[in-house]
Amino acid sequence: MNLNELKVWVGKHIKVEKRIQSICVWYLLFLMCTARKHSLQEASRFSEKNKSQFSRFLKNHSGVAVYALDQLSKKAAKRLSNSLKGLGKNALPWKIAILIDSTLQRRSTLHTQNAKRFNHGKGFVIGHQWTNIVLLIQEKTIPLPPIAFHSKKYCRENNLKYKTENESVVEYINHLKLEDYIGPYNSGEVLVLADSAYDDKKIEMAIIEKGYRFIIALNKTRSVKSEKQYCNTPKSRGWISVGELFRTHCRVGWRPVRTFTNSAKRKRMDFRIRQIMGYLRHVGKVRLICSEFKKNPDGRRKYLACNDLKAEARHILVGYRIRWAIEIFHKQVKMHLGFQDVASKSFLAVRAHVHWVYCAYILLHSPPPGFPEHMESLPEKQHKIKEIVGNTEKAHLIQLLTQIKGPERCRIELRRAIQST
């Protein structure tokens, strides 16, 4: 495959207006290649186009990026949903997973639009927060259009209604039309996975109203009741924290569970779990799980809730571990695709950049014909695309050498390249 064929392949997957198609394809190819930093300056050097073209493209066509990612994720999901199997390698009772998690995009100053100071555990981080909604089908990760967190100041300046992150997640779930992505489906085979940051009764009720199943990590103070307590006490009384519930039910024994990581080394992980059938306050009946590492607990207990009452305790634990796929997604877009490499003051340009990064991620995981089948890692695919672009540059220099006054023309090209750097 040569560069022209690669550009045609990208253009077939991304439908945009002709006047911006060239700059769009070049920006995507740049994101899909290895680079020390995916900045606009580097994009200009890569494509031999002016930096201002990419700046205007990101700032003035943010809606195009959102639409392109939506269409691309639908195509990828439909292609994978033709033959659905159980999640993971353990034949879980669910076939599709929706993963929810947020990530921070660091910025150097608060003067950029919509920048905010976030408490990130070990200190404050300045930047933008993105809540990612990711589909997991046949162990393939497909990012959907993310939710941008808007600060109160940005909402006032742009006449927007301020929403908390959890309110935005509830709205997203209510408006999500999964049939547009995978066609007709059984809602009972859809599993929503989230950590304790999304342990919210409104989120859990929105999932239940959709008919989906959920496995959500609970906060230690979340109000619950055992099945027996729920039947013998008034509904407004007797609620205790999930941590206290498992402490008072000491007779519920521990069960060992062994799982394996999805890495090539298949590292073994031994857990022990306890389960109680109970009720989440304002939500309903769920299966409650307390899990910890078998050898080195160190007080790191995880409390899980699942509204699929037919699921086994092992299925719940293994199913929750699938949530790690979204953490790997965050790592890959930050390390290899330039998610953090944005310097624009306009938040519309930042928004467009993030959506194009996710488009590049999907394209790299469904590479063009001619790519070796054994090539699975993201860096390998990026090196291959860069090799295709590099071969085109070599062919151009060879062509110059064969022309009249070829060496002189090559010197002029090299002088221009050195001056641009």
N, C-alpha and C positions, 0 to 999 in steps of 0.2 A: 504494500500500500504506500502511495506517495502522498504528499501534502495536499494536493488538489482533491484526491479521493477522500482524505480525512475531513477536509473542510465541507465537502458535499455531504458526507455522513452526518456531521454535526448539524448542518443546515436542515437536513431532513427531520431531525428530532426536535429542533427548536424553530417554531414558526413565528417569525417576526416580519415587520415591514422591510421591504427591499432596501430602503434608504439607510437602515441601521443594521442590516443583516451582516455586512462585512465586519464592522467593528464588534458586533455581538459574537460572531464566530471566533474572531481573533482573541477576544477576552476570555472566552471559554477554553480555547486551546491553551492560552497562557496559564490559566488556573489548573488545567489538566497536566501541565508539564512540571518537572522539578525546577525549583528556583530557590535561591537563598531567602528571598523575600518577595511575596506577591504584591508588590506596590505598583502604582500607576506608572512610575518612572521605569520600572523593570518591564512592564507591559509594553511601554513605548519602544524600548530597545528590542524586545522580542519580536514585535510586529513591524517595526520601522514606521510606525505611525505617530502622530503628535500626541503628547500626553493629554492635551486639552480635549481631544476627541473622546478619550475614555472618561475623562472627568464629566463632560457634558452628557455622555451616554448614561452614566450611573445616576446623575442628578435628575435628568429630565425624563427618564424612562423607567422609573421604579415600578410602576404598574405592569410593565412588560415582563419584568423579572418575576413578579409574583404569579402572573398568568402562566409563564413558561414553566415554572416549577410545578404548578398545579397540574398542568397537562402532562408533563414528563413523569410525574409520580403516578398518575393514573395509568399511563401506558405501561410503566414498569410493573405496577401491581397486577394489572390484568394479565400480563404475560406470565407472571409467576403463579397466579391463582387458577390456572387451567387444571392443575392436578394438585389439590391441597392434601397435605399429610399432617400428621400430628406434630405439634411443636417440639423442637429439640430432637435429640437422639434417644429419648426415653419414652416415646409414644404417649405423650400427654393427651388428655381428653379434649384439648382445645387445638384449633388449627391456625388461628390468626391471633397475633398479639399486637396491642396498641401500647406503646411505651411512652410515658410522659416524664420529662425531666427538664430542668432549666440549666443554662450555662451562661457565664459572664464573658462579655467581650471587653477586654481592658482598653481604656483610653488614658492618655497622659494628663488630661485636664478636664475640669468641669465646664469649660467655656464652649465645648462642642454641644450641638443640639441634643437634647434628651439624655445627656450624661447624668448619672446619679451616683451617689456614694452607697455601696452595698456592704453589708456586714457579711464577710465570707469566712466566718469561723475563726481564722487566725489573724484577722485584721480587716480593715476596710479596703474595698476595691472600687476604683472609679471606672465607670464604663456603662455599657448597655446590657440589659438582661433579655435573653431570648428563651422562651419556653418551647421546647421542641416536642412535636408529636410525630412519632415514628412508627411505621408499620413493620412488623416482622413476619415474613412469609417464606417458608422453606429455608429458614436460617439466613435470609437475605434482608438487609435493612433498607427501607425506603422512607426517606424523610418527606413529610408533608409540609406545606407552608407553615412556618413557625409563628408563634405569637410574640409580638414585640411589646415589652413593658414600657408604657408611656409615663413619664414623671408628671407630677401635678403642674409644674411650670410649663412643660411642653404642651399639656392639655389646654392650659389657659391661653397660650400663645396661638394655638391652632384650632381653638373652639371645639375641643374634643371632650367627651365625658370620661372622667377619671375612673378607672377600674383597677381593682387589685388583681394580682396574678391568678388567684383561685377563681375570682368572678369571670375572668377571661377564659379560663379552662372550662368552666361550666358552660359558658356560651358556645365555646368551640365544640364541645361534645354534643350539645343540643342541635347544632347546625351541621354536624358531620354526616354526610351521606356516603356511607361506606359502600353502597351498591355501585356508586360511580367509579370506585376503584377496583372492586373485585367481582362485580356482578351480583346475581342472587346468592344469598348466603343464609346460614342458620345463625341467628344472633347468639344462641347458646354456645357456639364454638368460638366466639370472640372473647379474648381475655385482655383486660386492661391492667397494666402493671405500673405501680408508682411507689415512690418512697414516702417516708413519713411527712414530708413537706406538703403532701396533697391528701393528708388524712383529714378530710373535710366532709361533713355530712352532705353538703350541697353537691359536691363532686360525686360522692358515692351514690346519692339518690339519682343524679343525672345518668350515671352508668346503668343503674338498675332499671330506670324508665326506658332506656334503649334496649333492654333485654340482654345486655352484655354481662359477663362474669368479671369479677375483679379480684386481684390479690394486692393488697395495699399494706405497707408497713404502718403500724400504729404508734402514736406517741405514747409514752409510758403513762401519761395522765388521762388517756382516753377513757371515757365512762363506758363500762360494760356490765353485763350480768351473765351469770351462768343460766342454763336452761331451767334449773330447779328454782333459783332465786327469782327468775322472771315470772314463774307461775305462782309463787307463794308471796310475793310482795306487790304493793301498788306500783303502777307504772311510773309514777313520779318520784319514787323513793327507792332506796337500796342500791343505787348505782355506785360502783367503785371503780378505781383505776385498773387497767388491764394488768399492771405489774402486781397490784395487791391481790387480784383475782387468782393469779397463778401461785402466789405465796400462800394463800389460804386453802388452796386445793392441792395440798402436798401429796395426797394419795394418788393423784394422777401420775403414773410412772413415766420415766424417760424411755424413749425408743431410739436406737441407733439408726442413722441414715447415712449412706455412703453415696457420694456423687463424684463426678469427674469434670474437670474443666474442658472447654472446647478447644484449647490450644493443641498444638501438635504433640506436646509432651504428655497430654492427658493426665494432668496432676490430680491425684486423689485427694478428696476432701471429706473428712468424717465429722458429722454433726450428731447431736442428739436433740430430740424434739418431744414436746408434750402438747396434747391437743384437748380442747374443751369445746363442746357445742354451747354457744351462747348468743347474746344479743348485743349489737352496737346501738347506743342511744341515738334515737331519731333516724335510724336506718333499718334495722330489722335483724332477722336471724342470720348468723354467720358461723363459720367454723374458725375458732381461734387457735393459733399456733404459737408456741414459745420455742425458739430454737437458739442453740449456741454451739460453738465448736466443742468437740468431745474432749480433746486433750488439754487445750488451753482456753478455757472459757473467758477468764479475765473480766468477768462481769459484763461482757459484750453480748447481751441477749437481744434478740430481735423478736418483736411481736407482730404477727401477721394476721390479717383477717381475709377470709374468702367467702363470697356469697354463693359459691357453688357447693351445695351441701352434699353432693354425691362424690365430690373429689376426695381422694385419699390424702392423708397428711404428707406423705412423700411427694405426691404430685404438686402440692401447694409449695413445698420448700424448693423443689427443682424448678417449678414454674417461676417463682420469684427470682431465682438466680438468672433466668433469661433476661431480666431487666438490665443486666450488665452490658448487653449489646448497645444500649444507648450511650453508655459511658465510653465504649470503644469508638462509637461514631463521633462523639465530641473530640476525642483524642486525635482521630484521623483528620478531621476537617481543620483542626488547629495546627497540627504538625505538618501536614502535607499540602493543604489546599488554600492556605492563607486566610483562614477565618479571622485571625487577629490583625492581619496586615492591612488595616484601613486607616487613612489619615484625613478623611474628609470631614469638614465641619458640619455639612448638611446631613441630617439623619436620613433623608430620602436616599442619598447616595449610599449610606451605610446599609440601609435596608435592601437596596438593589444588590449590593456586593454580597451580602449574606445569602440571598436567594440564588445568585449565580454560582456561589460556592457549592450550594446543595445540588444544583443542576449538574455541575461538574462531577460531584460525588456519584450521582446516579449514572451518568454516562460512563464513568470509569468502571463501574460494576456491571455494565453491559457493553463490553468493548466491541469495536467494529470487527467485521469478518477479517480473518487473516492473523489475528492475535493468537499466540500459542495458548492451548487450553490449560496447560499447567501453570500459567501465569495468574496467580491469585492475589498476591499482595499489591497494595496500592502503589508503593514506590516503584515496583517493577513495571507496572503499566505506565506510570508517568515517565520513566526512563525510556520506554519504548516509543512513546509519542514524541519525546524530545529528540530521539534518534531519527524519527521520520522527518521532523522539521530540520534537523541538522544536515541530513542527507540532501535536502533540497538546497540548502545554502552551498554545500560542496559542489553540487551539480551546476549551480549558478556561476561559481568561480571557474570551474572547468570550461564552461561555455564561454566565459569572458576570455580565457587564455587562448581559445581556438580562433577568436576573432582577430581582425586587423588591429595592431597595437594592443594586443591582449595584455601583456605584462604591465603596460602603462595604465590601462583601465583597472587592472587589479590593484595597483598601487593607490589609485584614486579611491576605490572602494574601501581599502584598508585604512586610508587616511580619514575618511568620513567616519568609519566605525570607531577609530581611536578618539577622534574629536567628540563624538557623541557620548563616550564614556567619561 
